[in-house]
Amino acid sequence: MQITASTVSLTIDDIAASQEFFTTHLGYTVQAAADGFASLTRPDAMDIVLLARGTQVLPPEQRDQHAAGLILALTLADGLQDQEKRLRDAGVEITMPLREEPWGERLFQVTDPNGVIIQFVEWATPDNG
């Protein structure tokens, strides 16, 4: 098996609000959009498809589900603290402030208008000295 791309599909209530959030604050661009659907992309991350809850393209048992219990984690090469400040300065609520876990993971979270949690991660270099 050779995977050529990865996409996460999120079923949400307000496509326009999440589309605006991801394009304005996270650097995604709209690849395609129609009523109840938007496909977002950026060259260095997983693509995101936004689907309106209740859409008929989904099987009946999936139509009314909401993207919940999901964390969309984006690993950054560096500048985690700068990104938290940039988002805060832009008026984005930081729903989990920057912190470092004992295993070396530095992270913070924001939540989009539809409740999708986006976690920004940077791995600390272990001190081998």
ZAZA-961180 format. One line per field, with one value per residue: residue number from 1; residue in three letters; x, y, z of N, C-alpha, C in turn. Coordinates in nm, 4 decimals, always signed. Each point is the difference from the previous one (the first is absolute). Layout:
N
resi	c(NUM|...) .
resn	c(ALA|...) .
n_X	c(X|...) .
n_Y	c(Y|...) .
n_Z	c(Z|...) .
ca_X	c(X|...) .
ca_Y	c(Y|...) .
ca_Z	c(Z|...) .
c_X	c(X|...) .
c_Y	c(Y|...) .
c_Z	c(Z|...) .
END
This chain:
129
resi	c(1|2|3|4|5|6|7|8|9|10|11|12|13|14|15|16|17|18|19|20|21|22|23|24|25|26|27|28|29|30|31|32|33|34|35|36|37|38|39|40|41|42|43|44|45|46|47|48|49|50|51|52|53|54|55|56|57|58|59|60|61|62|63|64|65|66|67|68|69|70|71|72|73|74|75|76|77|78|79|80|81|82|83|84|85|86|87|88|89|90|91|92|93|94|95|96|97|98|99|100|101|102|103|104|105|106|107|108|109|110|111|112|113|114|115|116|117|118|119|120|121|122|123|124|125|126|127|128|129) .
resn	c(MET|GLN|ILE|THR|ALA|SER|THR|VAL|SER|LEU|THR|ILE|ASP|ASP|ILE|ALA|ALA|SER|GLN|GLU|PHE|PHE|THR|THR|HIS|LEU|GLY|TYR|THR|VAL|GLN|ALA|ALA|ALA|ASP|GLY|PHE|ALA|SER|LEU|THR|ARG|PRO|ASP|ALA|MET|ASP|ILE|VAL|LEU|LEU|ALA|ARG|GLY|THR|GLN|VAL|LEU|PRO|PRO|GLU|GLN|ARG|ASP|GLN|HIS|ALA|ALA|GLY|LEU|ILE|LEU|ALA|LEU|THR|LEU|ALA|ASP|GLY|LEU|GLN|ASP|GLN|GLU|LYS|ARG|LEU|ARG|ASP|ALA|GLY|VAL|GLU|ILE|THR|MET|PRO|LEU|ARG|GLU|GLU|PRO|TRP|GLY|GLU|ARG|LEU|PHE|GLN|VAL|THR|ASP|PRO|ASN|GLY|VAL|ILE|ILE|GLN|PHE|VAL|GLU|TRP|ALA|THR|PRO|ASP|ASN|GLY) .
n_X	c(+0.0851|-0.0303|+0.0117|-0.0825|-0.0987|-0.0176|-0.1232|-0.0364|-0.1100|-0.0455|-0.0932|-0.0421|-0.0381|+0.1079|-0.0140|-0.0733|-0.0456|-0.0018|-0.0579|-0.0702|-0.0243|-0.0140|-0.0697|-0.0684|-0.0171|-0.0292|-0.0240|-0.1168|-0.0088|-0.0982|-0.0074|-0.1125|-0.1131|-0.1027|-0.1290|+0.0344|+0.0988|+0.1162|+0.0903|+0.0755|+0.1003|+0.1138|+0.1093|+0.0027|-0.1282|-0.0698|-0.0620|-0.0935|-0.0965|-0.0778|-0.0803|-0.1080|-0.0315|-0.0413|+0.1209|-0.0633|+0.1209|-0.0294|+0.0438|-0.1230|+0.0740|+0.0558|-0.1134|-0.0449|+0.1067|+0.0624|+0.0947|+0.0168|+0.0670|+0.0231|+0.1301|-0.0029|+0.1024|+0.0591|+0.0995|+0.0570|+0.0789|-0.0536|+0.0201|-0.0127|+0.0874|+0.0709|-0.0336|+0.0241|+0.1063|+0.0362|-0.0395|+0.0608|+0.1034|-0.0298|-0.0085|+0.0860|-0.1040|+0.0981|-0.0487|+0.1264|+0.0435|+0.1026|+0.0392|+0.0811|-0.0130|+0.0006|-0.0709|-0.0033|-0.1272|+0.0182|-0.1077|-0.0913|-0.1218|-0.0672|-0.1154|-0.0342|-0.0712|+0.0369|+0.0931|+0.0595|+0.0654|+0.0802|+0.0886|+0.0783|+0.0913|+0.0919|+0.0918|+0.0193|+0.1184|+0.0079|+0.0215|+0.0934|+0.0146) .
n_Y	c(-0.1178|+0.0932|+0.0737|+0.0686|-0.0077|+0.0924|-0.0347|+0.0980|-0.0712|+0.1226|-0.0633|+0.1178|+0.0965|+0.0742|-0.0407|+0.1068|-0.0249|-0.1311|+0.0157|+0.0988|-0.0790|-0.1091|+0.0761|+0.0638|-0.0972|-0.0979|+0.0933|-0.0569|-0.0606|+0.0585|-0.1318|-0.0184|+0.0520|-0.0409|+0.0018|+0.0260|+0.0572|-0.0256|+0.0072|-0.0147|+0.0743|-0.0547|+0.0433|+0.0491|-0.0206|-0.0747|-0.0422|+0.0942|-0.0898|+0.1033|-0.0784|+0.0494|+0.0104|-0.1244|+0.0195|-0.0042|+0.0553|+0.0196|-0.1188|-0.0447|-0.1033|+0.0671|+0.0223|-0.0427|-0.0738|+0.0375|+0.0705|-0.1039|+0.0293|+0.0987|-0.0229|+0.1088|-0.0837|+0.1178|-0.0742|+0.0918|+0.0482|+0.1188|+0.0884|-0.1024|+0.0569|+0.0206|-0.1247|-0.0380|+0.0786|-0.0459|-0.1201|+0.0116|+0.0573|-0.1069|-0.0183|-0.0960|-0.0618|+0.0087|-0.1167|-0.0194|+0.0742|+0.0631|-0.1250|-0.0542|-0.1135|-0.0872|-0.0485|+0.1346|-0.0244|+0.1029|+0.0557|+0.0432|+0.0402|+0.0002|+0.0623|-0.0598|+0.0805|-0.1144|+0.0402|+0.0170|-0.0911|+0.1070|-0.0972|+0.0944|-0.0741|+0.0020|-0.0798|+0.0013|+0.0502|-0.1303|+0.0272|-0.0313|+0.1180) .
n_Z	c(+0.0000|-0.0879|+0.1095|-0.0772|+0.0875|+0.0940|+0.0313|+0.0791|+0.0180|+0.0177|+0.0687|-0.0465|+0.0808|+0.0178|-0.1252|-0.0219|+0.1222|-0.0178|-0.1174|+0.0507|+0.1034|-0.0750|-0.0823|+0.0913|+0.0870|-0.0845|-0.0896|+0.0213|-0.1160|-0.0657|-0.0004|+0.0686|-0.0448|+0.0705|-0.0236|+0.1247|-0.0696|+0.0578|-0.0945|+0.1099|-0.0399|+0.0325|-0.0620|+0.1217|-0.0257|+0.0830|-0.1088|-0.0066|+0.0168|-0.0246|+0.0716|-0.0554|+0.1281|-0.0182|-0.0511|-0.1142|-0.0144|+0.1275|+0.0426|+0.0028|+0.0391|-0.1001|-0.0593|+0.1148|-0.0244|+0.1094|-0.0628|+0.0794|+0.1096|-0.0823|-0.0062|-0.0731|+0.0026|+0.0091|-0.0457|+0.0768|-0.0946|+0.0156|+0.0950|+0.0825|+0.0792|-0.1099|-0.0333|+0.1244|+0.0024|-0.1203|+0.0376|+0.1175|-0.0622|-0.0747|+0.1318|-0.0339|+0.0556|+0.0870|-0.0395|-0.0318|+0.1029|-0.0515|-0.0175|+0.0899|-0.0669|+0.1010|-0.1010|+0.0176|+0.0092|-0.0828|+0.0563|-0.0856|+0.0404|-0.1156|-0.0024|-0.1120|-0.0799|-0.0563|+0.0842|-0.1182|+0.0711|-0.0066|+0.0003|+0.0457|-0.0618|+0.0946|-0.0494|+0.1301|-0.0269|+0.0165|+0.1253|-0.0883|+0.0582) .
ca_X	c(-0.0851|+0.0687|-0.0934|+0.0469|-0.0506|-0.0840|-0.1044|-0.0941|-0.1316|-0.0684|-0.1416|-0.0235|-0.1230|+0.0188|+0.1146|+0.0617|+0.0753|+0.1248|+0.0801|+0.0600|+0.0983|+0.1170|+0.0701|+0.0499|+0.0943|+0.0895|+0.0682|-0.0573|-0.0683|-0.1154|+0.0283|-0.1310|-0.1096|-0.1368|-0.0945|+0.0168|+0.1267|+0.1209|+0.1246|+0.1066|+0.1320|+0.1253|+0.0986|+0.0787|-0.0862|-0.1104|-0.1155|-0.1189|-0.1281|-0.1080|-0.1299|-0.1128|-0.0797|-0.1248|+0.0205|-0.0478|+0.1087|+0.0447|-0.0968|-0.0977|+0.0458|+0.1065|-0.0437|-0.0234|+0.1111|+0.0774|+0.1414|+0.0165|+0.0950|+0.1077|+0.0962|+0.0791|+0.1323|+0.0932|+0.1342|+0.0780|+0.1448|+0.0454|-0.0827|-0.1280|-0.0374|-0.0345|-0.1310|-0.1009|-0.0133|-0.0631|-0.1416|-0.0604|-0.0068|-0.1031|-0.1295|-0.0377|+0.0061|+0.0880|-0.0825|+0.0943|+0.1227|+0.1267|+0.0573|+0.0927|-0.0239|+0.1239|+0.0639|+0.0641|-0.0958|-0.0501|-0.1230|-0.1135|-0.1180|-0.1060|-0.1218|-0.0648|-0.1393|-0.0847|+0.0449|+0.1117|+0.1187|+0.1250|+0.1124|+0.1298|+0.0979|+0.1430|+0.0709|+0.1240|+0.1145|+0.0422|+0.1314|+0.0797|+0.1270) .
ca_Y	c(+0.1178|+0.1278|+0.1091|+0.1199|+0.1192|-0.0260|+0.0994|-0.0240|+0.0528|+0.0431|+0.0303|+0.1141|+0.0757|+0.1258|-0.0137|+0.1310|+0.0438|-0.0763|+0.0350|+0.1303|-0.0195|-0.0703|+0.0804|+0.1241|-0.0174|-0.1151|-0.0009|-0.0913|+0.0614|-0.0774|-0.0764|-0.0133|+0.0287|-0.0025|+0.0068|-0.1070|-0.0696|+0.0761|-0.0752|+0.0936|-0.0592|+0.0745|-0.0959|-0.0661|-0.0613|-0.0821|+0.0722|-0.0047|+0.0119|+0.0396|-0.0436|+0.0444|-0.1060|-0.0283|-0.0085|-0.1249|-0.0794|-0.0936|-0.1046|+0.0493|-0.0098|+0.0983|+0.1342|+0.0943|+0.0002|+0.1235|-0.0211|+0.0160|-0.0953|-0.0024|+0.1093|+0.0136|+0.0404|+0.0505|+0.0084|+0.1103|-0.0181|+0.0919|+0.1195|-0.0281|+0.1149|+0.1095|-0.0286|+0.0245|+0.1460|+0.0481|-0.0344|+0.0775|+0.1394|+0.0053|-0.0157|-0.1408|-0.0434|-0.1131|-0.0805|-0.0649|+0.0781|-0.0662|-0.0745|-0.1067|-0.1264|-0.0619|-0.0779|+0.0897|+0.0604|+0.1341|+0.0095|+0.0831|-0.0295|+0.0950|-0.0690|+0.0762|+0.0349|-0.1192|-0.0869|-0.0842|+0.0339|-0.0032|-0.0020|+0.0285|-0.0789|+0.0114|-0.0954|+0.0512|-0.0873|-0.0524|+0.0400|-0.1216|+0.0354) .
ca_Z	c(+0.0000|-0.0038|+0.0262|-0.0694|+0.0685|+0.1169|+0.0188|+0.1083|-0.0351|+0.1212|-0.0166|+0.0892|-0.0264|-0.0725|-0.0904|-0.0241|+0.1180|+0.0081|-0.1178|+0.0303|+0.1066|-0.0517|-0.1012|+0.0600|+0.1106|-0.0113|-0.1287|-0.0995|-0.1138|-0.0463|-0.1212|-0.0650|+0.0930|-0.0518|+0.1108|+0.0977|-0.0194|-0.0335|+0.0047|+0.0337|-0.0170|+0.0107|-0.0498|+0.1040|+0.1015|-0.0455|-0.0519|+0.0835|-0.0680|+0.0895|-0.0500|+0.0816|+0.0626|-0.0701|-0.1445|-0.0586|-0.0578|+0.1027|+0.0334|+0.0984|+0.1389|+0.0241|-0.0394|+0.1090|+0.0948|+0.0059|+0.0316|+0.1447|+0.0539|-0.0977|+0.0076|-0.1213|+0.0494|-0.0999|+0.0563|-0.0554|+0.0066|+0.1044|+0.0092|+0.0646|+0.0839|-0.0917|-0.0585|+0.1029|+0.0113|-0.1230|+0.0046|+0.1088|-0.0470|-0.1039|+0.0641|+0.0141|+0.1393|+0.0275|+0.0899|+0.0900|-0.0117|-0.0273|+0.1120|-0.0390|+0.0678|+0.0468|-0.1065|-0.0957|-0.0938|+0.0304|-0.0763|+0.0394|-0.0813|-0.0300|-0.0421|-0.1070|+0.0320|+0.0048|+0.1079|-0.0412|+0.0772|-0.0749|+0.0934|-0.0597|+0.0731|-0.0314|+0.0842|+0.0592|-0.0194|+0.1306|+0.0481|+0.0163|+0.0622) .
c_X	c(+0.0890|-0.1035|+0.0566|-0.0480|-0.0811|-0.0981|-0.0830|-0.1310|-0.0762|-0.1448|-0.0373|-0.1285|+0.0195|+0.1281|+0.0733|+0.0856|+0.1324|+0.0905|+0.0729|+0.1106|+0.1280|+0.0762|+0.0613|+0.1129|+0.1027|+0.0631|-0.0492|-0.0591|-0.1137|+0.0357|-0.1269|-0.1058|-0.1320|-0.0908|+0.0194|+0.1317|+0.1118|+0.1201|+0.1131|+0.1350|+0.1087|+0.1094|+0.0734|-0.0836|-0.1067|-0.1127|-0.1189|-0.1225|-0.1038|-0.1317|-0.1088|-0.0724|-0.1307|+0.0162|-0.0336|+0.1122|+0.0542|-0.1026|-0.0923|+0.0499|+0.1101|-0.0464|-0.0117|+0.1081|+0.0741|+0.1432|+0.0204|+0.0961|+0.1235|+0.0911|+0.0808|+0.1349|+0.0901|+0.1359|+0.0783|+0.1485|+0.0599|-0.0980|-0.1346|-0.0487|-0.0398|-0.1377|-0.1118|-0.0253|-0.0722|-0.1496|-0.0722|-0.0187|-0.1075|-0.1398|-0.0484|+0.0155|+0.0908|-0.0725|+0.0829|+0.1322|+0.1229|+0.0521|+0.0956|-0.0281|+0.1345|+0.0753|+0.0563|-0.0910|-0.0405|-0.1229|-0.0922|-0.1145|-0.0858|-0.1210|-0.0698|-0.1472|-0.0964|+0.0448|+0.1118|+0.1246|+0.1230|+0.1122|+0.1287|+0.1061|+0.1400|+0.0704|+0.1310|+0.1114|+0.0459|+0.1431|+0.0794|+0.1316|-0.0061) .
c_Y	c(+0.1232|+0.1097|+0.1264|+0.1292|-0.0449|+0.1149|-0.0389|+0.0673|+0.0273|+0.0359|+0.1036|+0.0731|+0.1197|-0.0050|+0.1334|+0.0452|-0.0745|+0.0301|+0.1316|-0.0130|-0.0629|+0.0822|+0.1255|-0.0250|-0.1104|-0.0159|-0.1005|+0.0811|-0.0929|-0.0656|-0.0162|+0.0298|-0.0044|+0.0093|-0.1210|-0.0735|+0.1000|-0.0918|+0.1004|-0.0696|+0.0980|-0.1009|-0.0792|-0.0699|-0.0865|+0.0887|-0.0186|+0.0158|+0.0319|-0.0395|+0.0475|-0.1206|-0.0152|-0.0156|-0.1400|-0.0848|-0.1021|-0.1109|+0.0487|-0.0025|+0.1009|+0.1442|+0.0996|-0.0026|+0.1326|-0.0351|+0.0298|-0.1068|-0.0133|+0.1186|-0.0030|+0.0560|+0.0374|+0.0169|+0.1072|-0.0291|+0.0870|+0.1157|-0.0205|+0.1194|+0.1190|-0.0210|+0.0211|+0.1498|+0.0567|-0.0252|+0.0796|+0.1456|+0.0184|-0.0207|-0.1428|-0.0380|-0.1224|-0.0845|-0.0919|+0.0728|-0.0880|-0.0685|-0.1051|-0.1219|-0.0622|-0.0778|+0.0873|+0.0625|+0.1374|+0.0187|+0.1081|-0.0330|+0.1235|-0.0829|+0.0858|+0.0245|-0.1188|-0.0989|-0.0956|+0.0478|-0.0159|+0.0133|+0.0221|-0.0630|+0.0317|-0.0944|+0.0607|-0.1010|-0.0512|+0.0452|-0.1266|+0.0267|-0.0240) .
c_Z	c(+0.0000|+0.0168|-0.0633|+0.0631|+0.1202|+0.0159|+0.1214|-0.0407|+0.1283|-0.0319|+0.1057|-0.0390|-0.0921|-0.0827|-0.0157|+0.1185|+0.0126|-0.1183|+0.0242|+0.1048|-0.0547|-0.1042|+0.0607|+0.0993|-0.0192|-0.1376|-0.1023|-0.1152|-0.0427|-0.1325|-0.0833|+0.1041|-0.0754|+0.1216|+0.0922|-0.0054|-0.0234|+0.0167|+0.0178|-0.0097|+0.0394|-0.0292|+0.1078|+0.1064|-0.0664|-0.0528|+0.0936|-0.0893|+0.1067|-0.0649|+0.0946|+0.0582|-0.0754|-0.1497|-0.0519|-0.0596|+0.0993|+0.0180|+0.1118|+0.1439|+0.0347|-0.0168|+0.1133|+0.1063|-0.0088|+0.0335|+0.1476|+0.0494|-0.0870|+0.0265|-0.1286|+0.0429|-0.1169|+0.0662|-0.0736|+0.0146|+0.1099|+0.0091|+0.0657|+0.0818|-0.0873|-0.0617|+0.1018|+0.0136|-0.1221|+0.0026|+0.1080|-0.0443|-0.1073|+0.0579|+0.0132|+0.1472|+0.0111|+0.1052|+0.0895|-0.0179|-0.0235|+0.1256|-0.0548|+0.0848|+0.0398|-0.1085|-0.1122|-0.1029|+0.0524|-0.0871|+0.0535|-0.0939|-0.0214|-0.0431|-0.1043|+0.0348|+0.0082|+0.1074|-0.0378|+0.0744|-0.0886|+0.1012|-0.0773|+0.0885|-0.0498|+0.0956|+0.0466|-0.0254|+0.1360|+0.0330|+0.0299|+0.0704|+0.1418) .
END
